[in-house]
């Protein structure tokens, strides 16, 4: 069961974003309803080194077991696409979307 954390600024339609990303990742991985969980981590401020202008970079971390490179790539692309579509629908500009697949790290 993949668990997704999205670090992004607060927005009234945040539940819509989480649902869209969870559903997109579930489709990409051919999982059933309820098999993907998404949560947000609020980010109140984004800055760039040297004071460069920055409009924000949502970070999507998909925590899950090893499903192979093709599946994790498809899931990351689906998540990035869902974030981009949501941002466009709400007239939000981002520099880009950072996605990553985070495998579990067993305790020693």
N, C-alpha and C positions, 0 to 999 in steps of 0.2 A: 504494500500500500504506500505509494509515494505521498510524502508530505511536502507541500510547497510553502516557502516563506517568501513574501514579496516585500521588499523594503522600498517604500514609496511615500510621497507626501500625502497627508490626509485629504480626502475628497468625499463629498456627499454620496458619490456613486461607487464607493470603494467595494461594497458587497457585489456590485455588478462586475467589477474587475476580477475579484477573487473567483466568482462563479465562472466567468468566461475562461480564465486561465485553467482552473481545475477541469472544466469540461473539455477544453482543447487538449490538454495533456492526456486525459482519459481516452479521448478518441485516438490520439496519436499512438497510445500504448495498447489500444484495443481492450480497455478495461471497462467494467460495468459502473453504473451509477453508484455513488458512495465509495468507490475504490480509491479516490484521490481526495486529499484534504488540502485546503489552502488557507493560509492565515497571513495577516499583514503585520509588518513592523513599521510603525510610523517614523518618518524621517522629516523633521521640521525644517532642516536647512541643508542645502548642498553647496559646497565650495570647491574651487579648483585651485591647484597650486599656482602661485604667482598672481593671484587675483583675476585670473582669466574669467571671462563671462561664461556662465554655465546655466543651462536650463534644467538640469537634472538627469540622473541616470537611474531608473528603477533597477533593482537587483532582484532577480528571480532565482532562488536556490531550490532545486528539486532534490529532496532527500529520498533516496531509495536504493534498493538492492541492485546489483549489477544485472542489467538487461541487455548488455551488448552495446557496442558503439552506435549502430544504426538506430536502435530504439531510443537511446539517450539523446542522440542528435535530433531525431524527429520530435521528441518531447520538448527539447529546448527551443527548437524552431517554432513549434506550436505555441509555446508559452510566449515567446517574443512577439509572434504575430498577434496573439490575443491582446497583449499589452499595447502594441502599436495601434490596433483597431480601436480599442477602448479610448486611448489618448486622442486619436483623430475624431472620434464621435463626440468627445467632450472638449474639443479645441485646446488640447494640452500639447505643448511641444516638449519633447525630450531630445537630448543629444543622441540617445540610443538606449538600448535595453541590454543589460548584462545578464546572461543566463549561465547557470552552471548545474551540473549533476553531481551531487555529493553522496558518495557511497557511505555505508555505515563503517565506523571504525571500532572494531571489537575491543573491549577492555582486556588488558593482559590477564 
